């Protein structure tokens, strides 16, 4: 009985891990597509064609006190000079947060 219980727990754990992993990959792929559609023109490869002093790489974001997904979404919603504004109608909150996560995970 104990072997069966352990086997069931192990099987469920593996299934959940794989399901979450697949979901994360799908979400990251969608975020990458959204970034490419909305951001990559001005931020190719994490750079910045409008203001080269403010690329999207971690050390540069840190230097500009941008550390979280929420910080990035805030800038998307209320950008500085030269950057297009992306309001909730243009990029919904969930998608904006996914793009922000993509930026933080990709441009290190």
N, C-alpha and C positions, 0 to 999 in steps of 0.2 A: 504494500500500500504506500509506504514511504517513497519507494522508487517511482511509482506512478505519479505521486504528487510532485516530486522534484522534477520529473520529466515534463509534466504539464506546466509548471511554473517556468521552467527553462524555455519551453516552446513558446509560451505566451510572451515572455520577455524578448526573445529573438524576433518574434512577429512585430511587437510594438516598436522595437528599435528600428527594424527595416521600414516599417510604415512611416515613422517619424523622419527617418533619413531620406526616404523618397520624397516626402512632403517638403522637407527643407530644400532638397535639390530643385524641385519644381518651383518653389517659391523664389529661390535665388535666380533661377533661369528667367522667371517672369520679371524679377527686379532688374536683371541685366538688360532685358529687352526694353523695359520702361526707361532705364538710364540711357540706352542707345537712342531711343526715340526722342527723349526730351532734353537730355543733358550733354550727350557726347559731342554735339556740334561745337560747343564752347569749352567742353572739358574732355578732349580726347586723351585717352590714357591717363586720366586723372589730372591732367594739366589744366591750364586756364588761358584761353586765347584772348580774353578781354582784359584780365588783370593777372599777368603772369606771377605776381607776388602772392597770389592766393589760390594755389592749386589744391587738389583734394587729397593729397598724401597725408598720412597720419601726423607727421612732425609739423607740417604746415597748418593742419587743422588745429592741433594742440596749441601752436603759437598764436592762433587767432581765437583761442578759448572755445573751440568747437570740439566737443568731446562725445556727444551722444547723438542718437538718432533724432531726438527731439530738437537738439540744437540745429541740425541740418534742415529739418522740416521748417523750423522757424525762419531760417534764411530763405528757403524756397518760397515761403509765404510772404515775407517782407524783406526782399533782397536789397542790397546796396546798389549804387549807381552802376549801370551797364549790364545788370543781370535781369532777365525776364522774370516777372512775377508769376508764380504758379499757385493760383488759389485752389480752393477745394473743388471748384467746378472743373478746373483744368486737370488736376491730379488729385483724386480723392485721398483722404487721410491715410487709409490702409496702404495704398500704392506709394504714397510719399514716404511713409515709414519704411517700406520695403526697399525703395531706392536708397534711402539713407543708410539702411543696414548693408546694402550692397556696397556703397561707397566705403563705409568703415571696414568692411571685410576684404575689399579688393585692393584698395590703394594704400598699402602699408608703407 
